[in-house]
């Protein structure tokens, strides 16, 4: 499900962006961006940078909860495809069996069989479309849940870190032409979310 992975990356990007907007947009009383010399963002008195970034591809690949949900969705997609293919093979087998009658087939029989075959194919296609729609809805609910969990974690994580900006990068979303790897908090996020979600799963 390549498209699902792309959408998931976009959702994760939105989650981190939303966190920044809510917490650091300047709407909180007395909250001013930290500035170094020349009015540019600088380090605080402890030498910490107000900027950090996370790699979305790494989150997708290493957070167990996300991997498990993706596997479940992919398995359902394969099941839908398999169900459709088996249905079409069944119709093909019926057609071949009918054609074995050869010249004995009357025009009326041929027409009735064709109508029956078309109706059956429409049912198979409709079932695939219905199951696909249900899977799509489940996918969006799953991604919404992942977005909420990521937001909750980053809100808690940033209480101590107090970053002013948290950027994201990943396939098709990397607009930073240079990244200082010391600002990469991806491993913290992966480790923290895995621990938190594992603990919640035991409750």
Secondary structure, 3 states (H helix, E strand, C coil): CHHHHHHHHHHHHHHHHHHHHHHHCCCCCCCCCCCCHHHCCCECCCCCECEEEEEHHHHHHHCHHHHHHHHHHHHHHHHHHHHHHHHHHHHHHHHHHHHCCHHHCCHHHHHHHHHHHHHHHHHHHHHHHHHHHHHHHHHHHHHHHHHHHHHHHHHHHHHHHCCCEEEEECCCCCCCCCCCHHHECHHHHHHHHHHHHHHHHCC
